[in-house]
Amino acid sequence: MGKMDKDILCISKSKLDIFEEHILVKANNSVGIATTLSLWTKRGPAESDDSVLQIIPYVYLMDVERQNILIYTRTTSGGEGRLHNKISVGIGGHVDKETHVSHYGSRSEIEEDLVEYINLSSDAYREIKEEVGLRRKEISSLTHKYNIYITEPDVCKYHLGVVLEAITDVDTLLELSERPTDGEVIHSIVSLKELYKIYTDPNSNIEDWSKIVIKNILRNYYK
């Protein structure tokens, strides 16, 4: 099955105004969305369907003191061309039905809406592990911060970002920056002061959602 044939989690764009109140946070740092609001649809058609928004957990990694953050640049060796050479702080991906089927053990549970809560945290942890090799036990907390929906550039208008903050320790972040990669991304650990310089540099090529996330990080933590 190609990636465009997979069922992914979406919401109707008409329900965007009430999306925030349907984000559910459990006591164990589990973040999810009520199934009453969401729907599963094929990724291919969703990429050009103006009536739905694809839900993307979008995670940034900071140390426990919130003084350092993981950033990365995607090279021309892989990934989507629109992201090449752009700086990003967010690790994200689609919410795949098959992932949740394997978690709950039954496709019928999801298709019949017997599961009341689609756990976005599991997808976030999966993306973190795939992208940077960080295991769930190395993350001390995962917190929902806010959501992102913008209509420019054009590709963004089909996606809804659920922004999550993942906290780990500074030694783990430093280790991540030193791990070899597949050549498609370059990881770096920067201080908030360095992040501010990147953000305010007019020549910095920052990915669109990351501009919003960085602005909020600096506003909340950089004094």
Secondary structure, DSSP 4 states (H G I P E B T S, - for coil): --GGGSEEEEEEGGGGGGSGGGEEE-TTS-EEEETTTEEEEEHHHHTT-TTEEEEEEEEEEEETTS-EEEEEEE-TTSS-GGGTT-EE--EE---BHHHHHHHHS-HHHHHTT---EEEHHHHHHHHHHHHH---GGG-SEEEEEEEE----SGGGGGEEEEEEEEEE-HHHHHHHHHS---SSEEEEEEEHHHHHHHHH-TT--B-HHHHHHHHHHHHHH--
